[in-house]
Amino acid sequence: MPKRVKVFGPATPEEIAAAYHQCTSPHDYSRLVALEMAQQGQWTLKQIGKALGKDKTTIVRWLMAYRQGGLQRLLARGHGGRLPRLKKDDIEALKAELRGGRWKTAKEIQNWLKERGIRMTVWGVYYWLKKVKAKSKVPRKTHKDQNPLELEDFKQNIVAKLNALDIPGIPACLCLG
């Protein structure tokens, strides 16, 4: 039969119950419930994990954090992920140069970043352009033989031509820019 967990620690059961009633985050809630169950001494790690929908190794990690630093360490959120490639001053410089209209392509921005010592793929440049809410100011390329008058005529008459097809159940409604 698996061994039941009994946890004694820096916080009293009353302090844990008070923290439990004050918590608003599911992150904190599940950790405090696990701690409360472990303090009762009637549950195994596997049972606590199953009751909370977590693996027993997660419960062990939580209980170790509690033993090492009390409730504060148990409820702490210490991981933040990978650090961003661009620092704050790089982002500000990027925004300033974008406002000035220095570049026309992402490749040019990539080369500028390389000069600053930052290696990044073109897709990484697109990611940061989206992050700083940059908009493309250069119009899309058009074919050299495209006739602007025929294009305007097409835009004016397309709805009428679609309505003339008389397709049941599909109204002709287009937004042409």
C-alpha positions in Angstrom: 0.0 0.0 0.0 1.4 3.4 -0.9 2.6 5.7 1.8 0.4 8.5 2.8 1.8 12.0 2.8 2.0 14.1 6.0 3.4 17.6 5.7 4.4 19.8 8.5 5.8 23.1 7.6 6.3 26.8 8.3 2.6 27.6 8.0 -0.2 26.5 10.3 -3.4 24.9 9.0 -5.2 28.1 9.9 -2.8 30.2 7.8 -3.2 27.9 4.9 -7.0 28.0 5.2 -6.9 31.9 5.3 -4.7 31.9 2.2 -7.1 29.5 0.5 -10.1 31.8 1.2 -8.2 34.8 -0.1 -6.9 33.3 -3.3 -8.4 34.3 -6.6 -6.2 32.4 -9.0 -6.7 28.8 -10.0 -2.9 28.5 -9.9 -2.9 29.3 -6.2 -6.1 27.4 -5.5 -4.9 24.0 -6.7 -1.5 24.4 -4.8 -3.2 25.3 -1.6 -5.7 22.4 -1.9 -2.8 20.0 -2.4 -1.0 21.4 0.6 -4.2 21.1 2.7 -4.7 17.5 1.6 -1.0 16.7 2.4 -1.3 18.2 5.9 -4.3 16.0 6.7 -2.1 12.9 6.3 -4.9 10.8 4.8 -3.8 10.9 1.1 -1.1 9.5 -1.0 0.8 11.6 -3.6 -1.0 9.8 -6.4 -4.5 10.4 -4.8 -3.7 14.1 -4.4 -2.5 14.4 -8.0 -5.6 12.5 -9.3 -8.0 14.7 -7.3 -6.4 17.8 -8.8 -5.7 16.5 -12.3 -1.9 16.7 -11.8 0.9 14.2 -11.9 2.4 13.1 -8.6 5.8 14.6 -9.5 4.0 18.0 -9.7 2.6 17.5 -6.2 6.1 16.6 -5.0 7.6 19.7 -6.6 4.9 21.9 -4.9 5.5 20.3 -1.5 9.2 20.7 -1.8 8.7 24.4 -2.6 6.5 24.7 0.5 9.1 23.1 2.7 11.9 25.3 1.4 10.1 28.6 1.5 6.6 28.3 3.0 3.5 29.7 1.4 5.3 32.5 -0.4 7.6 30.1 -2.3 4.6 27.7 -3.0 2.5 30.4 -4.6 5.4 32.2 -6.4 5.5 32.2 -10.2 9.2 32.1 -11.0 9.5 31.1 -14.6 9.0 33.7 -17.3 10.2 32.0 -20.5 13.0 32.9 -22.8 14.3 36.5 -22.9 13.3 38.5 -25.9 15.9 39.0 -28.6 15.3 42.8 -28.8 16.0 44.9 -25.7 13.9 48.0 -24.9 16.3 50.4 -26.5 16.4 48.2 -29.6 12.6 48.3 -29.8 12.5 52.1 -29.4 15.2 52.5 -32.1 13.2 50.2 -34.4 10.0 52.3 -33.8 11.9 55.6 -34.4 13.3 54.3 -37.7 10.0 52.9 -38.8 8.4 56.3 -38.1 11.1 57.9 -40.2 10.4 55.5 -43.1 14.0 54.3 -43.3 13.2 50.8 -44.7 10.9 49.3 -47.3 11.5 45.6 -46.7 11.9 43.2 -43.7 15.3 42.2 -45.2 16.5 45.8 -44.8 15.5 45.7 -41.2 17.2 42.4 -40.7 20.4 43.9 -42.1 20.1 46.9 -39.7 19.6 44.5 -36.8 22.7 42.6 -37.9 24.7 45.9 -37.8 23.5 46.3 -34.2 24.8 42.8 -33.4 21.4 41.1 -33.4 21.0 38.0 -35.6 17.3 37.4 -36.5 15.5 35.6 -39.3 13.1 37.5 -41.6 10.2 35.8 -39.9 11.6 37.1 -36.6 11.6 40.6 -38.1 7.9 40.1 -39.1 7.1 39.0 -35.6 8.6 42.2 -34.1 6.9 44.4 -36.7 3.6 42.9 -35.7 4.5 43.3 -32.0 5.2 47.1 -32.5 2.0 47.4 -34.6 3.9 48.5 -37.7 1.8 48.9 -40.9 3.1 48.5 -44.5 3.0 51.9 -46.2 4.3 50.7 -49.6 1.4 49.7 -51.9 1.4 46.2 -53.3 3.0 45.7 -56.8 0.7 45.7 -59.8 1.2 44.2 -63.2 2.8 46.6 -65.7 0.0 46.0 -68.2 -2.9 46.6 -65.8 -5.2 49.3 -67.0 -6.6 51.4 -64.1 -9.7 52.4 -66.0 -10.6 48.7 -66.7 -10.0 48.0 -63.0 -12.4 50.7 -61.9 -15.0 49.5 -64.4 -14.7 46.0 -63.0 -15.2 47.3 -59.4 -18.3 49.2 -60.5 -19.9 46.4 -62.5 -19.0 43.2 -60.6 -22.0 43.3 -58.2 -24.5 43.8 -61.1 -22.9 40.9 -63.0 -23.0 38.6 -60.0 -26.7 39.5 -59.4 -27.4 38.7 -63.0 -26.2 35.1 -62.5 -29.3 34.6 -60.3 -27.7 32.1 -57.9 -30.4 31.2 -55.3 -29.7 31.9 -51.6 -26.4 33.8 -52.2 -26.7 37.6 -52.2 -24.0 39.5 -54.1 -22.3 41.7 -51.6 -18.6 42.6 -52.0 -16.3 45.0 -50.4 -13.7 46.2 -52.9 -11.0 48.5 -51.7 
